Amino acid sequence: MFYYTNVSFANIYRRPSFHSEVDTQSILWEKLEVSEKIDSFFHICTEDGYDGWINEHQVSFCHEPSEKRALVTALHTYIREHPDPASTSLRHVGAGSRLPVLETKGAWSKILLPDEQTGWIETAAFNSMPELNRKNFVLIAQQFLGTTYVWGGKTPFGLDCSGFVQLLYHLFGKSVRRDAWMQFEDAKPVSENHLKAQPGDLYFFAENGEKITHVGIAMGQGKIIHARGLVRINSLHEPDDAFSPQLLKDFVAIRTYF
């Protein structure tokens, strides 16, 4: 038996209180390692190695599902009580969750939830991802344009800069660590010239001093797609309309997972 996140996404707090800072999130069916409980909060470790506190009402204690899991690739969709778009919604689920599939009947798939409810999701929500290459990585990144920036967010309902990068790689089947400074450590050095990035490389920034505090995805020719306020496109190339002098000032280096 394990604890699993039983909601579309749950905030992971630094301390066992809703008034505490949010460090990251956990998503539907994410396995959680529980070490203690204080009041209504569990101290947990997430699948990507983050420690923090989650509220007991957002998790369920259940068996590891034996059914094969399918990756949700649709940005967001609904799990419904019956295979009917007018049926009652049980969850609003976003890209990145892996759901145990009990059966598939044409346009609908029956899935299991951590609280042992069953529901139905449109089978198209599990459409296969394209091959992981630089072009496809940038194309998928652009599907998130306009998504609201949320500190600690790692779902299409709200993203921070490193959560955006982590989610994209997760959709392509590659695990990367959670924070910008971790991604800077793990990615391969490319250049300290801001115009030398290929599409899919990562731009890293230090907003206050030497610590890496921001990351974005290179689109080529100095353009960057990143989560700042919302997922948007800016440029580090001065003649461009979307040029950001602040980004150029804070730029540290280009690194890559390709």
C-alpha positions, -999 to +999 in steps of 0.1 A: +000+000+000+012+035-008-001+070-007-010+086-041-021+121-050-058+119-055-064+153-071-055+169-104-026+186-086-017+194-050+006+220-036+036+207-016+043+231+013+075+239+031+058+235+064+026+217+075+003+246+069-017+261+040-001+294+050+034+281+043+054+287+011+047+263-018+078+246-032+064+224-059+034+202-067+023+166-070+000+154-098-028+128-100-015+093-093+020+104-083+033+080-056+043+097-023+067+084+003+052+094+037+075+098+067+053+115+093+020+133+100+014+166+118-023+176+122-038+172+087-005+172+068+018+144+057+055+149+053+063+133+019+089+128-008+076+131-043+087+110-073+111+137-084+128+138-050+112+168-033+105+168+004+075+188+017+040+187+032+008+177+015-027+179+030-043+146+039-075+153+020-056+154-013-041+119-011-054+083-009-038+052+006-042+023-019-025-006-036-001-001-065-024-004-096-016-035-116-032-020-148-009-005-174-007+033-171-012+057-200+003+091-202-021+120-206-007+142-234-037+164-239-031+198-222-061+194-200-093+173-201-119+158-178-124+124-162-161+118-162-185+095-143-197+079-176-184+079-212-204+110-221-191+146-224-222+157-205-216+133-176-205+145-142-168+155-139-148+136-114-114+153-120-099+179-143-066+164-154-036+178-171-008+166-194+018+146-175-004+124-154-002+086-159-035+069-154-043+032-149-065+021-179-090-006-171-105-009-206-109+011-238-142+013-257-136+033-289-135+071-281-135+065-243-112+048-218-122+036-184-096+045-157-090+039-120-086+067-095-066+064-063-097+065-041-109+034-061-135+053-080-136+046-117-142+071-144-140+077-182-116+099-202-116+105-239-091+081-254-076+109-275-062+123-243-035+096-245-024+103-281+012+094-287+039+121-285+061+127-315+097+117-316+119+137-292+140+160-313+147+197-313+120+207-337+093+187-319+104+198-285+099+235-295+066+228-312+052+211-281+065+239-259+045+264-280+013+246-271+017+260-236+018+297-247-004+318-225-004+294-195-003+313-162+029+315-142+024+298-108+053+295-083+059+258-078+036+249-107+044+219-129+011+213-147-008+230-176-030+247-150+000+268-140+038+266-145+070+280-132+100+282-154+117+249-144+084+231-140+077+240-176+110+224-187+105+194-165+069+188-178+080+190-214+107+164-209+083+142-189+059+142-218+087+130-241+096+102-216+127+118-201+131+126-164+149+158-154+153+173-120+129+199-107+147+233-102+165+256-126+198+253-107+195+215-108+188+215-146+218+238-150+240+213-132+227+183-152+226+197-187+257+198-209+275+231-215+270+246-249+281+283-249+282+316-230+272+335-262+235+341-261+232+339-299+247+304-301+217+284-290+200+258-312+163+251-309+156+230-278+187+242-259+182+258-225+190+294-215+199+299-179+198+331-159+208+345-126+185+373-116+203+383-083+239+373-082+254+340-092+227+315-083+207+302-112+171+314-108+155+311-142+155+288-173+139+290-207+139+271-239+157+283-270+137+286-302+167+297-323+180+331-335+180+344-299+144+337-292+133+320-260+100+305-248+097+306-210+074+310-180+075+345-166+042+360-157+028+335-183+044+312-209+056+337-235+082+343-262+110+368-257+143+375-274+179+381-264+186+396-298+183+434-295+168+442-329+138+419-322+104+434-311+103+409-282+138+418-270+141+417-232+171+437-219+166+422-184+170+387-198+201+397-216+215+413-184+208+382-163+219+356-189+246+332-177+249+303-202+233+279-227+232+243-218+214+213-233+200+178-227+202+170-265 
